Structure formats: C-alpha cells, structure tokens
Amino acid sequence: MKRDIKADLDDIRKGIDAADDGIIALLGKRRELVIRLARIKKVLDVPIYDRRREQALVDRVKTLGRKKKLNDEFVEVLFRLIMMNSKETQYHEAF
C-alpha cells in the first residue's frame, strides 16, 4: 500500500515538474513575441504602455482562470507581474 502511494507521489511530482517546464517554455515564447511587438511599436511610434489592453488581458485571463478553478487575485497578480516584465523587456530590447 505505501509503495503504491509513494509511486503516486513520484508520478505527481514528475507531472508537476513537466507542467513547470511547460510554463517556462511558454514564458520564453511570450518573451520572443514581446520583443517582436516592441520593434513594431517602435516603428509605428506606438507607446509601450496601453492601459486598456492590459485591463482587457487581465479580464480575459481571469475568466479563463475561473474555468480552471483558479483564484482571481492569484491570476491577476501573476499576469500583472508578467506584463510588468514584458514592458521592461520592451524598453530594454527595442527602445
């Protein structure tokens, strides 16, 4: 019995590690897109910060998060951190 539970624990931890690896891969892909976006914004002389776009993104991901039973505040804080990093990346990479 304990061996089955230990095996389950190991499998769950491997699954969490795989999910974490996926999150990092997606953040890397997002960074690449953010850099491309910043270069286009520079050519078009569009500001990096767009309050309406950010709020729309937060609203959208909170709705998606609810479908996965994630806490609204957690999702909002997480994505505001991601957006803060994205703005910083845009300033340093393209401006």
C-alpha positions as CSV (number, residue, x, y, z in Angstrom):
1,M,0.0,0.0,0.0
2,K,2.7,2.5,1.0
3,R,4.6,1.6,-2.2
4,D,1.6,2.5,-4.3
5,I,1.2,5.8,-2.6
6,K,4.9,6.5,-2.9
7,A,4.7,5.7,-6.6
8,D,1.7,8.0,-6.9
9,L,3.6,10.8,-5.1
10,D,6.6,10.3,-7.5
11,D,4.3,10.4,-10.6
12,I,2.5,13.5,-9.3
13,R,5.8,15.3,-8.7
14,K,7.0,14.3,-12.3
15,G,3.8,15.8,-13.6
16,I,4.3,19.0,-11.7
17,D,7.9,19.2,-13.0
18,A,6.6,18.7,-16.5
19,A,3.9,21.4,-16.0
20,D,6.6,23.8,-14.7
21,D,8.8,23.1,-17.7
22,G,5.9,23.9,-19.9
23,I,5.2,27.2,-18.1
24,I,8.9,28.2,-18.6
25,A,8.8,27.3,-22.3
26,L,5.6,29.4,-22.7
27,L,7.1,32.4,-20.9
28,G,10.1,32.1,-23.2
29,K,7.8,32.1,-26.2
30,R,5.9,35.1,-24.8
31,R,9.2,37.0,-24.4
32,E,10.1,36.4,-28.0
33,L,6.7,37.8,-29.1
34,V,7.0,40.8,-26.8
35,I,10.3,41.7,-28.4
36,R,8.8,41.5,-31.8
37,L,5.9,43.6,-30.6
38,A,8.2,46.2,-29.2
39,R,10.1,46.5,-32.5
40,I,6.8,47.1,-34.4
41,K,5.6,49.6,-31.8
42,K,8.9,51.5,-32.2
43,V,8.5,51.7,-36.0
44,L,4.8,52.8,-35.6
45,D,5.7,55.2,-32.8
46,V,3.1,53.5,-30.5
47,P,3.7,53.7,-26.8
48,I,4.6,50.5,-24.9
49,Y,2.0,51.0,-22.2
50,D,-1.6,50.6,-23.1
51,R,-3.9,50.7,-20.1
52,R,-7.0,49.4,-21.9
53,R,-5.1,46.5,-23.5
54,E,-3.7,45.5,-20.1
55,Q,-7.1,45.6,-18.4
56,A,-8.6,43.6,-21.2
57,L,-5.9,41.0,-20.9
58,V,-6.4,40.8,-17.1
59,D,-10.1,40.4,-17.5
60,R,-9.6,37.7,-20.2
61,V,-7.2,35.6,-18.2
62,K,-9.3,35.9,-15.0
63,T,-12.2,34.5,-16.9
64,L,-10.1,31.6,-18.2
65,G,-8.7,31.1,-14.7
66,R,-12.2,30.7,-13.3
67,K,-12.9,27.9,-15.7
68,K,-9.9,26.1,-14.3
69,K,-10.9,26.9,-10.7
70,L,-8.0,29.4,-10.2
71,N,-8.3,32.3,-7.7
72,D,-9.0,35.6,-9.5
73,E,-6.5,37.5,-7.3
74,F,-3.8,34.9,-8.0
75,V,-4.3,35.1,-11.8
76,E,-4.4,38.9,-11.8
77,V,-1.2,39.3,-9.7
78,L,0.6,36.7,-11.8
79,F,-0.4,38.3,-15.1
80,R,0.4,41.8,-13.8
81,L,3.9,40.6,-13.0
82,I,4.2,39.0,-16.4
83,M,3.0,42.3,-18.0
84,M,5.4,44.3,-15.9
85,N,8.3,42.1,-17.1
86,S,7.0,42.4,-20.7
87,K,7.1,46.2,-20.5
88,E,10.6,46.2,-19.1
89,T,11.7,43.8,-21.8
90,Q,10.2,46.1,-24.5
91,Y,12.0,49.1,-23.1
92,H,15.4,47.3,-23.0
93,E,15.2,45.3,-26.1
94,A,13.7,47.7,-28.6
95,F,13.7,51.3,-27.3
